[in-house]
Amino acid sequence: MFDAMIIRRMTIDDVDAVYAIDQACFARPWPRSSYENEIRENKCARYLVCVFEDKVIGFAGGWVVLDESQVTNIAILEPYRGRGYGKQLTRALLQYFSNLGAAVTTLEVRESNVRARHVYESLGFFRVGRRKKYYTDNGEDALLMLCDHLPEAEPDFEEPETQYEE
């Protein structure tokens, strides 16, 4: 199944597909312009897309600042959920963050999103806090989760626009 899946860095050409996934998956989707800005302007932002049979079926992204990273969003289209794509995408994002120098990653997840919480826990995340009434669509709390043991950075990783502290 994963042989037909590709996880790669998101490009500006993926923005329409990512925006459509965001609208389908989240009660309060980001504006399309936010994804354009993340790709074109935000030097801390990195996003990946999950492609299955030439179709973008999911995306994940976040920000890396020095040795810390924050997941901003992860989404898989409904027909592809429960097949492991989300876990593979999250694992790839953690590897990417590590390659960029991150030692820890945080994220917020809806308390009611048991499926996502299990995926995150299986990848080493644990609960460190609660953000009361975090989600503005229904006032639901978010659980703040942390992963403090990212995979080892790949020694041959290179990305021209990455800025390293000297």
Secondary structure, DSSP 8 states (H G I E B T S, - for coil): -GGGEEEEE--GGGHHHHHHHHHHH-SS---HHHHHHHHHT-TTEEEEEEEETTEEEEEEEEEEETTEEEEEEEEE-GGGTTSSHHHHHHHHHHHHHHHTT-SEEEEEEETT-HHHHHHHHHTT-EEEEEETT--TTT---EEEEEE-------TT---TT-----
